[in-house]
Amino acid sequence: MKKITLFILLMSLFLVRGQELTIPQLSQYLSDNPFLMSPSYAGIGNYVKVRMNGLTQWVGVQNAPDTQSLSADVRLGNKSGIGMVLYNDANGETKQRGGKISFAHHLIIDRHEDNFFSFALSFNMNQFRIDIENFDENNDQAIVDDRASNNPNFDVGALYRRGGFYLSMNVSNILNKNFKNFNPIFEPNTLRNYYLYAGYKYRKHPRDKFELEPSLFFQYFESDGRSVTDANIKFRWYDFLDYYYAGFTYRFLNDQPGSPLYVAPIIGLKKGDFYFGYSYQVIMNEILGYSSGTHVLTLGIDLFQGISNCTCTY
């Protein structure tokens, strides 16, 4: 009975998440990698920013979700930026692969107040695939080969910054999905996700080595009305140009704020041009009886550092 219950639970989660055609947004954006979540961050920084992310979900559960992504962005001229993301997501016998190319433009509202506005557009190409070669039993004569669907789409994003405050608003998968290779009754064709990310970096004094950064991440799925929120806190210690950070994130469904989906400590550092970030998400829902948690690892490097003539790209 336990195996049957687990199978139903996992399949329901697979089907819900498998249709979103986007990179699973867990806590990897907290590892100094907000571009992975919003294209409006492309080109902020005087270097080529490269980040590699690995997610191993539900440790101990066979065929649990596993995701890898590679992102890079760079300033283009004084006020623009471009970036790209490639990702691979395996979820049992369902596979998602895709990539996106982003362009962002940054405007100065008030350079003396560090007040900036950015907007961005991304083009995405995603493939959703169901592999049948590992099916133990397949008595349906209509299913004789794999099922796959390729879907181009677009994301838009905007970012407002003023001093230590930032607010990012984004919409992903603006277009509806082509579901002709699947069952239109059970397959949602509305894939729009809405993201809001806001926070504040606080120091008592500009030369203070200690920084506090509370933030919130909100995600809404139009297809079924689900929404989740991350409540985050980060503590950062600076050592000249290097720094170390530690923090905590708490994710919950917005109709159940007292019942977290997971809680996760986060740690990381920047040493020279190299970045490292790690988070271990302790699952707090029904999967807890079968898995201890999820690993999230980020490695990064900054290349070809230069000097910008425009403060909006700092």
N, C-alpha and C positions, 0 to 999 in steps of 0.2 A: 504493500500500500504506500509506503514511504517513497519507493521508486516512482510509482505512478504519479503521486502528488508532485514530486520534484520535477518530473518530466513535463507535466502540465504547466507548472510555474515557469520553468525555463523557456518552454516554447512560447508562452504568452509574452514573456519579456523579449525573446528573440524577434517575434513578429512585430511588436510595437516599435522596437528600436531599429529593426532592419529596414523599415520603410522610410526612414528619415533622410537617407542619402546625404549625410553630412558627417563630419568628424565628431565622434562622441565627445561632448564637452564635459570633462570631469575637472580636475583641479590643475591640469597642465598649463592653463593660462596664467596661473599664479607664479610660475617659475620664470619670471621676467620674459614672458612670451605672449603678450596680449594680442599680437598680430594674428596668432592662430585662431583667435576668437573674433577679431574685428579687422577688416581690411583698412580701416582709417588710420591704423598705426604704421602703415607702410612708409618707410623713409624717415621716420623719427629716429635720429641717431646719425652720427657722422661716420658710419662704417657699414659694411655688409654684415648683416646680422643673420647668422645661420643657427637654427635650432633643430635638434632631433628629439622626438618624443616616442616613448614606448609605454604602452598600457597593457598590463596583464591582469584581467579582471577575474574575480571569484576564484582565487587560488585554491586548488583542490577539487574543482568541478571540471570534469572532462568536457572538452570542446567548448569551454567558456569563451567569451569575447576576448579578442586579442587585437590590438591596434598599433600600427606604427605610422609616424608621419615625419616629414621633412619640410621645413619652412625656411625661407630666406627672403629678406627685403633689403632695399637699399635706397638712399636718397637719389633723386633724379633732378639735377639742377639745384636751385636754392629753395624751392617751395613745393616740390612734388616728390613722390616716391612710387616705386613699383615693388611687387613682391609675388611670390609663388608658394603654393603648398601642394605637396603630394602625399597621399595617404593610402593605406591598405588596412582593411578592417575585416577580420574573419570572425564569424559568429555561428559556430556549428557548421552546417553545410551551406549557410548563406554567406556570401562574400560581397564586400563593397570595395571598390577601388575608384580613385578619382584624383582630380587636381583642380587647382584654380589659379588664375592670374589676376592680380589686383593692381589698380592704379589709384593713388590718393593725392589730393592736393591740399596744402596747408596755407591758411590765411592768417595774417596778423591783425588782430583787433586792437591791441594796445601793447607794444613791445616793452614799455616800462612796467606794466603790470603782469607781464608774462601771460597775456590773454590771447588765446589762439582758437581758431575753428578749423576743423578738417572734415573733408567728405571724400568718399571712396566708392568705387564700383569694381566688382569682381565678376569674371566669367568662369563658370564651373563646368566640368565634364565629369559625370559620375556613372559608374556601371554597377548595377545591382544584379547579382547572379545567384542562382540556386544550383548547386552541384548534386547530381544524383548517383555518381559512381560509388559512393560509400553507403548508399541505402541498403540495409540488410534485406528488406523485403519491399518489393515494388510490384503489386498486383494490378496496378492501373496501366492498362495497355496504351492509354493515351500519352503516358509519360515515358518517352523513349530517349530523351536527350535533356541536356541542361536547359534551364530557363535563364535568360539574361535580358536586361533592358538598359540601354544607354540613354542618359538624360542630360542634355545641356541646360544650364540654368544661370541665374544671376543673383548676386548679393549686393546690397547697398549698406553703407555705414556712415555715421557722422560722429565726430569727436569734439568735445568742448573742453578746453583746459584754461584754468586761471590759477596761477600760483601752484599750490600743491593739490588743488582740486581737479578732478577729471570726471567726465561723464561721456559714455559711449553708447550710442543707440544703433542697432543693426537689424536688418531683415535678410534672412537667407532663404534661398530657393523660392524666388518670387514667382516663377512660372509653375503651373501645375504639371504633374508627372505624366509621362506616357506609360500607360499600364496595359498595352495591348497584348503583351506576352503573359499576363497574369490574369487573375480573376477580378474583374472590376467591382464585384459585389463586396469582396473582402479587402481589396487593396485601396487604401485612401490615395486620392490623386492630389490632394492639397498638402504640400510639404513645407509651407511657409513656417519658419521659426523666427521668433522675435527675441532679441537679446538686449539687455540693458546692463551696463557695467559702470559702477560709480565708486569713487573712493577719494581719500584725502591723505596726503603725505605730510606729517606734522613733525616739526623740529622746534625746540624752544629757541634756538639761535641758528642762523645759517651755517655756522661753523661747528655746530654740535655734531658729534659722531654718532648719536643715537637718533633713530627715526621710527615713528609709529605710523602704520598705514592700515586703517580699517577700510573695508570695501564690501560691496554687495554685488552679486551677480544674479540676474533674473532671466529666466528663459521660459517662453510661452510657445506651445505647439498648437497651431490653428486647427489641425486635423481633428483632434479630439478634446481640445480645451485643457490639456494638462499644463501645469506650470510648476517650476521648481525655483528655489532661491538658495544661493550660497551666502552665508554670513562669514566673512573672513577677517582675520587680524594677522598682521605681519609686523615683526620687530627686526629692524635692520641696523647693523653696526658697521660703520665705515672705518677703513684703514687707508687713508689717502684716497686713491682711486679704486682700491679693492673694497669689497664689503662681504658680510656674512648675514644671513637672515634665518629666522625661524618663525613659525606661525601656526595657525590652526584654522580649519574650515569646517563648516557645519552645513550640510545640505538637507533640505526638507521639501516635501510637497507643500504647496501653499495652502491647501485645505487641511494639512496636518502638521502645523509648525512644531508641535511638541513631540513628534515621532520622526526623528531624523532618518534619512535613507543611509547616510554614513557620516562619520566624523573622521577627520584626517589631520594629523600633524604634518607640517611641511618644513623642510630645511633646504638650504642652498648656499651658494657662494659665488662670487666673481673674483677670480685671481688672474690678474693680467688681462688677457683677451679671452680667457676661458670661463665658461659657466657650467655649473652643476646644480641640479635641483632634484629633490626626491620627496615623494609623499606616499604614505601608506594609509589607505582608506579602510577604516574598520566598519564593516557592513553592520547595519542595525535593523535590517528587515528580515524576512523569512529565510533568506539565503544563509543567514548566520549559522544555521545548524549544519551546513554543508561546506561552507567556505569561511576562511578567517578574514579575507579582505582582498584588496586590489593594490598592485604596485604601479606607481606612476614615476617614470624616470625621464629627466630632461638633460641633454648634453648640448653645449653650444660653444660657438666661437665667433668673435668679431674680427673681420678682415678689412684691410685697406682703409685704415682710419684716416680721415681728413678733417678739414675745417670748413664749416659752412658759414656763409656770409649772412644767413638768415636765422634768427633765434627760434623761429617756429619749428625748426628741425632738430632742436637740441633735445 
